[in-house]
Each structure stands twice: as structure tokens, then as C-alpha cells.
């Protein structure tokens, strides 16, 4: 049995990851979120729900104690503080494996006109705070993987490719279902991509902006 805590379990990408994770009968999930009423129906036999905020250090530490993997699908203007809270809780609990969702552009790795457009859309606090949060994760002693998705769609498909930190970001968009599938793949193979920061995009979507803009 693999024990996985999902932080921010009510998020739209997290819901796809939860569905993918539950396809593996050996996975046991703890869903941690502020508003449990936002969750879809989940099989109670392998799922525990914890209502809480990641800034509640004591509750978060208790929740991640004894877990094999923590997947953090968090957001907000205080994302750097959330990152520090997650690192502190996992360190105190002795839980080392972390999958952290971030965003494209935190390393200024998006080239060309799309990179300029992405800055126009996300500058003014968003990119800066997510970059700072990623730095907190990277400077920790955890076995982390950072995921940097392209602009997210609700397309019902799993179709993605990866780039590494230090490589130019590719593509402009990717489905939330693809991100969920990638999370499930990392949980299935937890020794893969430790210390990596993965850009995620749908192949063939290069351009100046996502297709819906």
C-alpha cells in the first residue's frame, strides 16, 4: 500500500490526479483541503479527508506523518509561505517525497513571443511568488519533483511531453488531465525525477499564446 497525501485536493488539476491515483488499488489517499464540500464522490475505503489549511503547522505535520508521498496542488498569493509550511511539516514528519505543482516561467525559461506574452499575463506578483516558492522547495532536503505546466485546459485527454530545468519551455498549453496522469506516474515510480523541475506541455502547441486566447 502506498500512502499519498494530496494538499489542495479540491483543485481542478488535483481532481484529475486523484482519479488517476485511485485507478491503482494499492494507493491509499489522504485528501487535505479547506473546503471538503468541493470534493467529488470518492471511495471512502481508501480515502481519508482532512479539513485544514497548510499553514496550520501542527495539523499538517500530523497529516503527513507516516505518508510515503505528498502531492501539493496549492496556490494563492501566499504560496511562498505555504511552501515553507510544507517543507517544515514534511521535515518534522520524516516524510521525504514531495511532488510540487508550480507554473511555467518561474525561471524565465519560456522563449520568444510566448514568453513575452506569459510575462504580460503573469507578472505583477504571480510569477515572482511562484518562483520564490519553488526556490524554497529546491533549497530543502526533500526528495522533490517540481511540475511546471503550460496554460491549463479542461480537454479530456492525456497528451504531454516534458522539458527539464535549464531547457527552453515548449508548447503553450496542456490539459489538467495530463498533469494528473503525470502525478500518478511519478507516484507509481517514486524514484524517478527526484530533484527535477519538469516543464509539461502538449506536443504540437507551439505558438505565441494558447489556442483559446
SERO-4910 file (N, C-alpha, C, O; in steps of 0.05 Angstrom, whole numbers):
BEGIN
 pado doro    nc1    nc2    nc3   cac1   cac2   cac3    cc1    cc2    cc3    oc1    oc2    oc3
  Unk    A     17    -24      0      0      0      0     17     25      0     35     28     17
  Unk    A     13     43    -19     26     68    -20      8     90     -8    -14     94    -18
  Unk    A     18    104     12      2    125     25     10    152     14     33    160     14
  Unk    A    -10    166      3     -6    192    -10    -24    213      2    -48    209      4
  Unk    A    -12    235     10    -28    258     18    -30    278     -5     -9    285    -17
  Unk    A    -54    288    -11    -58    308    -32    -65    334    -18    -86    336     -5
  Unk    A    -48    354    -20    -53    380     -9    -66    398    -30    -57    399    -53
  Unk    A    -87    412    -22   -103    427    -41   -119    408    -59   -122    412    -83
  Unk    A   -131    389    -46   -145    367    -60   -170    376    -75   -180    360    -92
  Unk    A   -180    400    -70   -203    409    -84   -197    423   -110   -215    431   -125
  Unk    A   -171    426   -117   -164    439   -142   -171    423   -167   -175    399   -166
  Unk    A   -174    438   -189   -184    425   -214   -164    405   -225   -172    383   -234
  Unk    A   -138    410   -223   -118    390   -231   -116    368   -211   -113    345   -218
  Unk    A   -119    374   -185   -117    354   -165   -139    333   -168   -134    309   -163
  Unk    A   -163    341   -177   -185    322   -180   -178    301   -202   -185    278   -199
  Unk    A   -164    310   -223   -155    290   -243   -134    272   -232   -134    248   -237
  Unk    A   -115    283   -216    -95    267   -204   -107    246   -185    -98    223   -184
  Unk    A   -126    255   -169   -139    236   -150   -152    213   -165   -150    190   -157
  Unk    A   -166    220   -187   -179    199   -203   -158    179   -214   -163    155   -213
  Unk    A   -136    190   -224   -115    173   -235   -102    156   -213    -96    132   -217
  Unk    A    -98    167   -189    -86    153   -167   -104    130   -157    -94    109   -149
  Unk    A   -129    135   -158   -148    115   -148   -151     92   -167   -163     71   -160
  Unk    A   -141     94   -192   -141     72   -210   -122     50   -201   -125     27   -210
  Unk    A   -103     57   -184    -84     37   -173    -95     28   -146    -95     43   -127
  Unk    A   -103      2   -144   -116     -7   -119    -97     -6    -95   -107     -6    -72
  Unk    A    -71     -4    -99    -53     -4    -76    -49     24    -65    -35     27    -45
  Unk    A    -61     44    -77    -58     72    -67    -79     78    -46   -103     72    -49
  Unk    A    -70     91    -25    -88    100     -3    -84    130      0    -62    139      4
  Unk    A   -106    145     -3   -103    174     -4   -114    188     21   -134    180     32
  Unk    A    -99    210     28   -109    229     48   -112    255     33    -93    266     23
  Unk    A   -137    265     32   -143    290     18   -145    313     38   -163    313     55
  Unk    A   -127    332     35   -125    354     54   -133    380     39   -121    387     19
  Unk    A   -154    393     50   -164    417     37   -181    433     56   -189    424     77
  Unk    A   -186    458     48   -201    476     66   -231    473     63   -246    478     82
  Unk    A   -240    464     40   -269    461     36   -276    433     25   -278    429      1
  Unk    A   -279    414     43   -285    386     35   -310    383     18   -312    364      2
  Unk    A   -328    402     20   -353    400      4   -347    403    -26   -365    397    -42
  Unk    A   -324    413    -33   -317    416    -62   -307    390    -74   -304    388    -98
  Unk    A   -304    369    -58   -294    344    -69   -316    328    -84   -339    329    -76
  Unk    A   -308    315   -105   -327    296   -117   -330    271   -100   -315    268    -81
  Unk    A   -349    254   -107   -352    229    -92   -327    212    -95   -317    208   -118
  Unk    A   -316    202    -73   -292    185    -74   -297    160    -57   -313    162    -38
  Unk    A   -284    138    -64   -289    113    -48   -277    115    -20   -252    117    -17
  Unk    A   -294    115      0   -285    120     27   -266     99     38   -251    104     57
  Unk    A   -267     75     26   -250     54     37   -220     60     34   -204     50     50
  Unk    A   -212     75     14   -184     82     10   -178    111     12   -156    120      4
  Unk    A   -197    127     22   -194    156     22   -201    167     49   -223    161     60
  Unk    A   -184    183     60   -189    198     85   -189    228     77   -172    237     62
  Unk    A   -208    243     88   -209    272     83   -202    287    108   -213    282    130
  Unk    A   -185    307    105   -177    324    128   -183    353    120   -173    362    100
  Unk    A   -199    366    136   -205    394    131   -184    411    145   -181    409    170
  Unk    A   -169    427    130   -149    443    142   -134    461    123   -137    458     98
  Unk    A   -118    479    134   -102    498    118    -73    488    121    -65    480    143
  Unk    A    -57    490    100    -29    481    101    -13    499    120      9    491    129
  Unk    A    -23    523    127     -8    540    146    -13    532    175     -1    543    193
  Unk    A    -31    512    179    -35    500    205    -13    479    210    -17    456    202
  Unk    A      9    487    221     33    470    222     28    444    236     36    423    227
  Unk    A     15    445    259     11    421    275     -7    401    260      0    377    259
  Unk    A    -29    410    249    -47    392    234    -33    381    210    -36    357    204
  Unk    A    -19    398    195     -5    388    171     16    368    178     19    348    164
  Unk    A     31    373    199     52    354    207     40    327    215     50    306    207
  Unk    A     18    327    230      5    302    237     -5    288    213     -4    263    211
  Unk    A    -16    303    194    -28    291    170     -7    277    152    -12    255    142
  Unk    A     17    289    149     37    277    131     55    257    145     71    244    132
  Unk    A     52    254    171     68    234    185     60    206    176     36    200    176
  Unk    A     79    190    170     73    162    161     65    160    132     59    138    123
  Unk    A     65    182    117     58    181     89     83    175     72    105    181     79
  Unk    A     78    162     49    100    156     31    107    179     12    130    185      6
  Unk    A     85    193      3     88    214    -17     68    236    -11     46    231     -3
  Unk    A     77    261    -14     59    284    -12     58    298    -39     79    305    -50
  Unk    A     34    302    -49     30    317    -74     16    343    -67     -6    343    -56
  Unk    A     29    365    -73     19    392    -65      9    406    -90     24    413   -108
  Unk    A    -17    411    -90    -30    426   -112    -41    452   -100    -66    455    -98
  Unk    A    -23    470    -93    -30    493    -78    -28    518    -95    -16    518   -116
  Unk    A    -40    540    -85    -39    565   -100    -46    588    -81    -55    584    -59
  Unk    A    -43    612    -92    -50    636    -76    -27    655    -73     -4    648    -79
  Unk    A    -33    679    -65    -12    700    -63      8    693    -41     30    704    -40
  Unk    A      0    675    -22     18    668      0     32    641     -6     38    626     12
  Unk    A     36    634    -32     47    608    -39     75    604    -28     82    581    -22
  Unk    A     91    625    -25    117    621    -13    115    612     16    129    594     25
  Unk    A     97    625     31     92    616     59     82    588     60     89    572     78
  Unk    A     64    581     41     55    553     40     77    534     35     78    512     47
  Unk    A     96    541     17    119    524     11    136    520     36    145    498     42
  Unk    A    140    541     51    156    539     75    142    521     96    154    505    110
  Unk    A    115    523     97    100    506    116    101    477    108    104    460    125
  Unk    A    100    472     82    101    444     73    128    432     78    130    409     88
  Unk    A    149    447     72    176    437     77    180    431    107    191    411    114
  Unk    A    171    450    124    175    446    153    159    422    163    170    407    179
  Unk    A    135    418    153    118    396    162    130    369    153    132    350    169
  Unk    A    138    367    128    149    342    118    175    336    132    181    313    138
  Unk    A    192    356    137    217    352    151    212    342    179    225    323    188
  Unk    A    193    354    193    187    346    220    176    318    221    181    303    240
  Unk    A    160    311    201    147    284    200    166    262    190    160    239    193
  Unk    A    188    270    178    206    250    166    196    239    140    204    217    131
  Unk    A    178    253    127    167    245    100    183    261     79    183    285     79
  Unk    A    196    247     61    215    260     43    205    265     15    214    285      3
  Unk    A    187    249      5    180    251    -24    158    271    -28    136    269    -16
  Unk    A    163    292    -44    144    314    -49    142    318    -79    162    321    -94
  Unk    A    117    320    -89    111    329   -116     97    356   -114     76    358   -101
  Unk    A    109    376   -125    101    404   -122     92    416   -148    108    417   -167
  Unk    A     68    426   -150     58    439   -174     65    468   -174     58    482   -154
  Unk    A     78    478   -195     85    506   -197     73    517   -223     50    510   -229
  Unk    A     87    533   -238     77    543   -263    100    548   -282    123    550   -273
  Unk    A     94    551   -307    115    557   -327    124    586   -323    109    603   -314
  Unk    A    150    591   -330    160    618   -329    175    625   -304    185    648   -302
  Unk    A    177    607   -284    189    615   -259    219    618   -262    232    631   -245
  Unk    A    231    607   -283    260    610   -288    265    629   -312    287    630   -322
  Unk    A    244    642   -321    246    658   -346    254    640   -369    271    647   -386
  Unk    A    243    616   -369    251    595   -388    233    593   -413    237    575   -430
  Unk    A    213    611   -415    194    609   -437    204    628   -459    206    652   -455
  Unk    A    211    617   -483    224    634   -503    204    649   -521    180    645   -520
  Unk    A    215    668   -536    201    681   -557    177    698   -549    175    708   -527
  Unk    A    159    701   -568    135    717   -564    117    706   -542    104    720   -527
  Unk    A    117    679   -540    101    667   -519    112    674   -491     96    679   -473
  Unk    A    138    675   -489    150    683   -464    143    711   -457    137    717   -433
  Unk    A    143    729   -477    135    757   -471    106    759   -463     99    773   -444
  Unk    A     89    744   -477     60    744   -470     56    732   -442     40    743   -427
  Unk    A     70    711   -436     67    699   -409     75    718   -387     62    720   -366
  Unk    A     96    733   -392    104    754   -372     82    775   -370     76    783   -347
  Unk    A     71    784   -392     50    804   -391     26    794   -375     13    810   -360
  Unk    A     20    769   -377     -3    757   -363      2    751   -334    -16    754   -317
  Unk    A     27    744   -327     33    733   -300     51    751   -283     54    745   -259
  Unk    A     63    771   -295     80    789   -278     62    805   -259     37    806   -262
  Unk    A     75    818   -240     59    834   -221     53    819   -196     35    827   -181
  Unk    A     69    798   -191     65    783   -166     64    753   -169     75    738   -153
  Unk    A     50    744   -190     45    715   -193     71    700   -199     78    682   -184
  Unk    A     85    707   -220    110    693   -227    130    696   -204    144    676   -198
  Unk    A    132    719   -193    152    724   -172    147    707   -148    166    695   -136
  Unk    A    122    705   -139    116    689   -115    119    659   -120    129    645   -103
  Unk    A    111    650   -144    114    621   -150    144    614   -154    152    592   -147
  Unk    A    160    632   -164    188    628   -166    201    626   -138    218    609   -133
  Unk    A    193    644   -121    203    643    -93    195    617    -79    211    606    -64
  Unk    A    171    608    -84    162    583    -71    178    559    -82    186    542    -66
  Unk    A    183    559   -108    199    537   -119    227    537   -108    238    516   -103
  Unk    A    238    560   -103    265    562    -91    265    550    -63    284    537    -56
  Unk    A    244    555    -48    242    543    -22    243    512    -24    256    499     -8
  Unk    A    228    501    -43    227    472    -47    255    462    -55    265    442    -45
  Unk    A    267    476    -74    293    467    -84    316    469    -64    335    454    -65
  Unk    A    313    487    -45    334    490    -24    329    472      0    345    472     18
  Unk    A    307    457     -1    302    439     21    318    413     17    331    409     -3
  Unk    A    317    396     38    330    369     36    310    347     28    317    324     30
  Unk    A    287    355     18    267    336     10    274    323    -17    289    335    -33
  Unk    A    262    300    -22    264    288    -49    240    298    -66    219    286    -67
  Unk    A    244    321    -78    223    335    -91    223    331   -121    244    325   -133
  Unk    A    200    335   -133    197    339   -162    179    363   -165    156    363   -154
  Unk    A    187    383   -180    171    407   -186    159    402   -214    173    395   -233
  Unk    A    133    408   -217    120    406   -243    111    434   -251     98    448   -236
  Unk    A    119    442   -276    113    468   -286     95    465   -311    105    463   -333
  Unk    A     68    465   -307     51    461   -330     49    486   -348     52    509   -338
  Unk    A     44    482   -373     36    503   -391      8    513   -383     -3    504   -363
  Unk    A     -3    532   -398    -30    541   -392    -50    518   -394    -49    501   -413
  Unk    A    -67    516   -374    -83    492   -370   -110    492   -384   -124    513   -383
  Unk    A   -117    470   -395   -144    466   -408   -159    444   -394   -147    428   -378
  Unk    A   -185    443   -399   -201    421   -388   -206    399   -409   -226    384   -406
  Unk    A   -190    398   -430   -193    377   -450   -191    349   -438   -175    344   -421
  Unk    A   -208    332   -448   -209    304   -438   -188    287   -453   -195    271   -470
  Unk    A   -163    292   -446   -141    278   -460   -117    276   -442   -113    293   -425
  Unk    A   -101    256   -447    -74    254   -435    -54    254   -458    -52    234   -473
  Unk    A    -41    276   -461    -22    280   -483     -2    301   -474     -8    325   -474
  Unk    A     22    292   -467     41    312   -457     70    303   -463     75    280   -469
  Unk    A     88    323   -462    116    318   -464    130    335   -442    117    354   -432
  Unk    A    155    329   -437    169    342   -414    194    357   -424    207    348   -443
  Unk    A    200    379   -410    226    391   -412    238    393   -384    223    394   -365
  Unk    A    264    395   -383    278    397   -358    285    426   -351    286    443   -369
  Unk    A    291    431   -326    301    457   -318    327    463   -333    344    445   -336
  Unk    A    329    487   -344    352    494   -360    347    492   -389    363    502   -405
  Unk    A    325    479   -397    317    476   -425    295    496   -431    279    503   -414
  Unk    A    293    506   -456    271    524   -463    245    509   -460    242    486   -468
  Unk    A    225    523   -450    198    512   -447    186    508   -475    191    524   -493
  Unk    A    171    486   -479    159    480   -505    128    481   -503    117    476   -481
  Unk    A    115    488   -525     86    487   -525     74    510   -509     88    524   -494
  Unk    A     48    513   -512     34    535   -498     12    525   -479      3    541   -463
  Unk    A      4    500   -482    -19    491   -466    -16    461   -460      0    447   -472
  Unk    A    -32    452   -440    -33    424   -433    -59    419   -417    -69    438   -404
  Unk    A    -70    395   -418    -94    390   -403    -89    384   -373    -68    373   -366
  Unk    A   -108    391   -357   -106    384   -328   -105    354   -325    -92    344   -307
  Unk    A   -119    340   -342   -119    310   -341    -90    300   -346    -83    280   -334
  Unk    A    -75    313   -363    -48    305   -368    -30    309   -344    -14    292   -337
  Unk    A    -34    332   -330    -19    337   -306    -25    315   -285     -7    305   -271
  Unk    A    -51    308   -282    -59    287   -264    -46    261   -270    -37    246   -253
  Unk    A    -44    255   -296    -31    230   -305     -2    230   -298      9    209   -290
  Unk    A     12    253   -302     40    255   -295     44    251   -265     63    237   -257
  Unk    A     27    263   -249     29    259   -220     27    229   -213     43    218   -197
  Unk    A      7    216   -224      3    187   -219     27    171   -228     34    151   -215
  Unk    A     39    178   -250     63    164   -260     87    168   -241    102    149   -236
  Unk    A     90    192   -230    111    196   -210    106    181   -184    125    171   -172
  Unk    A     81    179   -176     75    163   -152     81    134   -157     91    120   -140
  Unk    A     75    124   -181     80     96   -188    110     90   -189    118     68   -182
  Unk    A    126    110   -197    155    107   -198    168    129   -182    180    148   -193
  Unk    A    167    127   -155    175    149   -138    205    156   -139    212    178   -130
  Unk    A    221    138   -149    250    145   -151    256    161   -176    279    171   -178
  Unk    A    237    164   -194    242    180   -218    240    210   -213    224    219   -197
  Unk    A    257    225   -227    256    254   -228    259    267   -200    248    289   -196
  Unk    A    273    255   -182    279    268   -157    299    290   -162    320    287   -175
  Unk    A    293    314   -151    309    337   -155    305    351   -182    320    368   -189
  Unk    A    284    342   -196    279    353   -223    257    374   -222    240    374   -204
  Unk    A    258    391   -242    236    411   -246    227    407   -275    241    414   -294
  Unk    A    203    396   -278    193    387   -304    174    406   -317    152    412   -305
  Unk    A    180    417   -340    161    431   -356    142    412   -370    152    391   -380
  Unk    A    116    418   -371     97    399   -382     80    413   -402     68    434   -396
  Unk    A     79    403   -427     63    415   -448     51    394   -466     61    372   -467
  Unk    A     31    401   -481     20    384   -502     37    388   -527     42    410   -536
  Unk    A     47    366   -539     63    368   -564     47    382   -586     23    379   -588
  Unk    A     61    397   -602     48    410   -625     32    435   -619     16    444   -635
  Unk    A     36    446   -595     21    470   -588     39    495   -586     32    514   -573
  Unk    A     61    495   -601     78    519   -601     63    542   -614     46    538   -631
  Unk    A     69    566   -605     56    590   -615     61    613   -597     77    612   -579
  Unk    A     47    635   -603     51    660   -587     34    660   -562     39    676   -544
  Unk    A     13    643   -561     -5    642   -537    -22    617   -540    -23    605   -561
  Unk    A    -35    609   -518    -53    586   -520    -76    590   -540    -82    613   -547
  Unk    A    -87    568   -550   -106    569   -572   -131    584   -565   -145    594   -583
  Unk    A   -139    586   -540   -164    598   -532   -161    628   -528   -181    642   -521
  Unk    A   -138    639   -531   -134    668   -529   -132    681   -557   -129    705   -560
***
